[in-house]
Amino acid sequence: MSEASSVNVNAVNGIARIGNLQLCQIALTSAMDRSQNLPGLVVFSGPSGWGKSMSAMYVANSARAFYVQAKSAWTKKHFLRAILFEMDINVTPAVTIAEMVDQIGEELAASRRPLIIDEMDHIVDRNMVELVRDLYESSQSPILLIGEEGLPTKLKRWERFHGRVLAWVQAQPVNQDDARALRHIYSRDVDIADDLLDEVLKVAHGSVRRVCVNLDLIQREALNDGLDRMDAKGWKKRPLYTGEAPKRRV
């Protein structure tokens, strides 16, 4: 396969088709295509920086899913209002929590569109898990929950919720194929050699975010030096971003 063809396969509309994006897509599709008697909740979890949110936003667009990203300060009403806002419901939102749940459930059922809840850990920490189960029970619509690697363990506390999960999908660490796909997005003007890309992968420790930061860093440094290509030898003594805070100078 030519390099140009590889770009078309691995990057679409400015989004790198990394492995976790495809896992996220498979997770939601499994709930959307499930048999009628199977549960419709799916959990996609993994460490911070592994590209879960980026994947979820792409999948939300491709599947026409309603997408909300939970915040730590949200109350039950804030959470439900955020979903109603995403649904662009033109009628006046319901006042009580129970009425809002019914309103959202009706819209999910009528539209036959899935719901994606990102940063689900905040919903768990705010003790709003049963609210999500209510949304599912009132609509039977597919719901994809995105969270940190400990999310499956946290959800064990809610047995009735836990039993309605169709699939538990774990995000995977960034690999060389992912890094090459990301290179086409984050270093368009500088050719980063494979040996330097390997160094980037070593310091990333599985994080998609760290790969992206380093690709952008290398491109900026190369352009500042008037270069359109950078390899490990050319980079040599310059530091790569590791995510560690700088040590205090003695």
C-alpha positions in Angstrom: 0.0 0.0 0.0 1.3 3.5 -0.9 1.9 6.2 1.7 -0.9 8.2 0.2 -3.3 5.3 0.4 -2.3 4.8 4.0 -3.2 8.4 4.8 -6.7 7.8 3.4 -7.2 4.7 5.4 -5.8 5.9 8.7 -7.0 9.5 8.8 -10.5 10.7 7.9 -11.6 14.3 8.1 -8.7 15.2 10.3 -9.3 12.3 12.7 -6.8 9.5 13.0 -8.3 6.1 12.8 -6.5 4.7 15.8 -7.3 1.3 17.3 -9.3 2.8 20.2 -11.5 4.7 17.8 -12.4 1.4 16.1 -12.9 -0.3 19.5 -15.3 2.5 20.6 -17.2 2.1 17.3 -17.5 -1.6 17.7 -18.7 -1.2 21.3 -21.5 1.1 20.3 -22.4 -0.9 17.2 -22.8 -4.1 19.4 -25.4 -2.3 21.4 -27.2 -0.8 18.4 -27.3 -4.2 16.6 -28.1 -6.4 19.6 -31.0 -8.9 19.7 -34.2 -7.6 21.3 -33.8 -9.6 24.5 -30.2 -8.4 25.2 -29.2 -5.5 27.4 -28.1 -2.2 25.7 -25.5 -0.7 28.0 -21.9 -0.8 26.9 -18.8 0.4 28.9 -15.6 1.6 27.2 -12.9 2.3 29.8 -9.2 2.9 30.0 -6.5 5.2 31.4 -6.6 9.0 30.9 -5.0 10.2 27.7 -5.6 7.0 25.7 -7.9 8.7 23.2 -11.3 7.7 24.6 -13.0 11.1 24.4 -11.7 11.8 20.9 -12.9 8.4 19.8 -16.3 8.9 21.4 -16.9 12.3 19.7 -16.0 10.8 16.3 -18.3 7.8 16.9 -21.1 10.1 18.1 -21.0 12.0 14.9 -20.8 8.9 12.7 -23.7 7.2 14.6 -25.8 10.3 15.1 -25.6 9.7 18.8 -26.5 12.2 21.5 -23.2 13.0 23.3 -22.6 14.5 26.7 -19.4 14.9 28.7 -20.2 14.9 32.4 -18.6 17.3 34.8 -17.6 16.8 38.5 -19.9 19.7 39.7 -23.0 18.4 38.0 -26.2 17.7 40.0 -28.9 15.4 38.7 -30.7 18.3 37.1 -27.5 19.6 35.5 -26.9 16.2 34.0 -30.4 15.8 32.7 -30.6 19.3 31.3 -27.3 18.7 29.5 -28.9 15.8 27.7 -32.0 17.7 26.9 -29.8 20.5 25.5 -27.9 18.0 23.3 -31.3 16.7 22.1 -32.2 20.3 21.1 -35.7 19.7 22.5 -37.7 22.8 21.5 -40.5 22.4 24.0 -40.0 23.8 27.5 -37.9 21.3 29.5 -39.7 19.5 32.3 -39.3 20.8 35.8 -38.9 17.8 38.1 -36.2 15.1 37.7 -38.7 12.4 37.2 -40.4 14.4 34.3 -37.0 15.1 32.7 -36.1 11.4 32.8 -39.5 10.6 31.1 -38.8 13.4 28.5 -35.4 12.1 27.7 -36.6 8.5 27.5 -39.3 9.4 25.1 -36.9 11.3 22.8 -34.4 8.4 22.9 -37.1 5.9 22.0 -38.7 8.0 19.3 -35.5 9.1 17.6 -33.9 5.6 17.9 -30.6 7.3 18.4 -28.0 6.1 21.0 -26.7 8.1 23.9 -23.0 8.5 24.8 -22.0 9.6 28.3 -18.4 10.5 28.6 -16.5 11.0 31.9 -18.9 8.5 33.5 -16.8 8.4 36.6 -18.2 11.8 37.6 -21.7 10.3 37.4 -20.6 7.4 39.6 -18.9 9.7 42.1 -22.0 11.8 42.3 -24.1 8.7 43.0 -26.2 9.2 39.8 -25.8 5.7 38.3 -29.5 4.7 38.9 -30.4 7.8 36.9 -28.6 6.4 33.9 -30.4 3.1 34.4 -33.7 4.9 34.5 -32.9 6.5 31.1 -32.1 3.1 29.7 -35.2 1.4 31.2 -37.5 4.1 29.9 -36.1 4.0 26.4 -34.3 0.6 25.8 -31.9 2.7 23.7 -28.2 1.9 23.4 -26.1 3.8 25.9 -22.3 3.9 25.7 -20.5 4.9 28.9 -16.9 6.2 28.7 -14.7 6.3 31.8 -11.4 5.6 33.4 -9.9 2.1 33.8 -11.4 1.6 37.2 -15.0 2.3 36.0 -16.0 -1.4 35.7 -15.0 -2.0 39.3 -16.8 1.0 40.5 -20.0 -0.1 38.8 -20.1 -3.4 40.7 -21.7 -1.5 43.6 -24.9 -1.2 41.5 -25.9 -4.8 40.8 -29.0 -4.0 38.8 -27.0 -1.7 36.6 -24.1 -4.0 36.3 -26.3 -6.8 35.0 -27.6 -4.7 32.2 -24.2 -4.2 30.6 -23.9 -6.0 27.3 -20.1 -5.5 26.9 -17.1 -4.3 28.8 -14.5 -2.9 26.3 -11.0 -1.9 27.4 -9.1 0.8 25.6 -5.7 -0.4 24.3 -2.3 1.4 24.6 -1.2 3.4 21.6 0.9 1.3 19.2 3.1 1.8 16.1 0.2 1.8 13.7 -1.7 4.3 15.8 1.4 6.5 16.0 1.8 6.5 12.2 -1.8 7.4 11.7 -1.4 10.3 14.3 1.8 11.4 12.5 -0.3 12.3 9.4 -2.5 14.5 11.5 -0.1 16.2 13.9 3.0 16.5 11.8 1.8 17.4 8.3 4.7 19.7 7.5 7.6 17.6 8.8 8.5 14.0 8.0 9.1 12.3 11.3 11.3 9.2 10.8 10.2 5.9 12.2 13.2 5.7 14.5 12.2 8.9 16.2 8.5 7.7 16.2 9.7 4.7 18.2 11.3 7.0 20.8 8.0 8.9 21.0 6.2 5.6 21.6 8.6 4.6 24.4 8.0 7.8 26.4 4.2 7.8 25.8 3.6 4.7 28.0 0.4 3.9 26.1 -0.9 7.5 26.0 -2.3 8.8 22.7 -2.2 12.3 24.2 1.5 12.1 24.8 2.2 10.9 21.3 0.2 13.9 19.9 2.0 16.4 22.1 5.4 15.0 21.0 4.5 15.0 17.3 3.5 18.6 17.5 6.6 19.4 19.5 8.9 17.8 17.0 7.2 19.5 14.1 7.6 22.9 15.7 11.2 22.4 16.6 12.0 21.1 13.1 10.3 24.1 11.4 12.1 26.5 13.8 15.4 24.9 12.5 14.2 25.2 8.9 13.9 21.4 8.5 11.2 19.4 6.8 12.4 16.1 8.2 13.5 14.9 11.7 15.0 11.6 12.8 16.3 10.2 16.1 19.8 11.3 15.3 18.7 14.9 14.5 16.6 15.1 17.6 19.3 13.5 19.9 19.7 15.5 23.0 16.4 17.4 23.0 13.8 16.2 25.5 10.5 14.6 24.6 7.4 15.2 26.6 6.8 12.5 29.2 4.0 14.0 31.2 6.3 14.3 34.3 6.6 17.6 36.0 10.1 19.1 35.7 12.4 18.4 38.7 13.4 21.3 40.9 16.8 22.6 40.2 19.2 22.3 43.2 
